[in-house]
Amino acid sequence: MKRTWIKNAQIVNEGKSFSGSIVIENEIIAEVLAGKTEPSRPCEETIDAKGYYLIPGVIDDHVHFRDPGLTHKANMHTESTAAAAGGVTSFMDMPNTNPQTTTIEALNAKFDNAATQSVVNYSFYFGATNTNADILPTLDKTRICGIKLFMGASTGNMLVDRMEVLQQIFANAGMLIAAHCEEQSIISANTASFKEKYGDDPDIKCHPQIRSTEACVYSSSLAIRLAKENKARLHILHISTAQELDLLEDKPLNKKAITAEACVSHLYFDDKDYDTLKGRIKCNPSIKTPKDKDALRNALSTNRIDVIGTDHAPHLLEEKEGGALKAVSGMPMIQFSLIAIMELVRKGVLTIEQLVQKMCHAPAELYSIERRGYIRPGYQADLVLVNPNHEWTVTANCVLSKCGWSPMEGQTFHTRVEKTFINGNLVYNDNKVNENHRGQELRFKR
């Protein structure tokens, strides 16, 4: 058994930050040592982490890797490579691919593909539709991260807009329901109004008025009501408005059945950034006002926001051209998510311990992931070394997503991911990813 000693690190774990070291034995964390305590047995490899944070691997609960069917812009291998470079050791991928992940056959095909292509650990959502709710009770709850429910416009037939089906999904899912909440009737009415005023493709700045605060609040309120009525486990994805925060409880994760995610895009950008970034920051729900961004940031130091995800959704740059209706929605974020939130730590928006809670611990607890998300003996050695004192600027040539661009280009960061360990293997080191590594399926204790 190979033993690796990572020493002299500043370990951030379970609400505490302390000087110490860990021992990795093959895939597993074998020892967690405080101070200068020596390992119980000799180690074949020693890594000096002096000056670095050692944190659990980031678990991203919300990505669109575009595989299968949309691989001209991204695929399982390229995006998992970008994840490893960003300190993300596990991801959960959404079902709006081609074919959509709305059948058992499509789901199994995704797992088979990831086993041969993904550099990091993985799981997949099963997509709810107006016609497949009867399948949900038969799904393997130990293998599938959750049910994805689009309560807003979506790819193909994945918008669930029939109340009787929504009731059936909330009553029978039997596992976490991850919901995209935007009310389609409000969006449609806004679209018609803006097209009448400004033509077929209004300016990109109109996007937050078309996919409005009202659309988000109405839909989130409905989802919460249905979850409470059916005693369902609801996770609201990409909260984007200050008003939605008032719908959420400021309680510890284990005290509530309705939780919420904020995404890096809504925490980092606001509608003033449309002036310079235009369609590059178009996403659904839309990037909204500085007031909304500030409210979301302030909520990070509370329990109203439980998880920070990315909604990583690559497109080619030519697909991002146009205005509020023609430019496609979504942006690649996974490679820079950890360091972007580290910037908020530097600004005092949240602490490093809160970052680790919302990007590492909470996803593991919220989804009941087996033996990941914490630095504990016996857990999988998914770990990240972060240099908190390294200034650098993002350029296009460092972007590993297949689409080849990032809205973070030109941003100067002050921290850097130095090393990423996945199941005990050093997969990212010295700006290089071991693309031959393959991650593992996440498993869930349910």
Protein Blocks (a to p, Z undefined) as FASTA:
>chain_A
ZZdddehiacdeehiacddddddehjbcfbdcehjbdcfbdcfbdcdfehiacddddddf
bdcehpghilmmbcfklmmmmmmmnopabdcddfbbcdddfbfklmmmmmmmmmmmmmbd
cdddddddfklmmmmmmpcfklpgbdcddfbdcehjlbccbfklmmmmmmmnopacdddd
ddfklmmmmmmmmmmmnojbdcfklmmmmmgfklmmmmmmmmmmmmmmnopacddehifb
fklmmmpccddfklccbdcdddfklmmpcfklmmmnmmmlgccdddddfklmmmmmmmmm
mckbmbdcfkpacddfklmgccfklpccdddfklmmmmmmmmmmmnomacfklmmmmmmm
mmmmmnopghihiacehiacddddddfbbccdddfklpmbfnlpafkgoiacfbdcfbdc
eehiafbgghiacfkbccddddddZZ
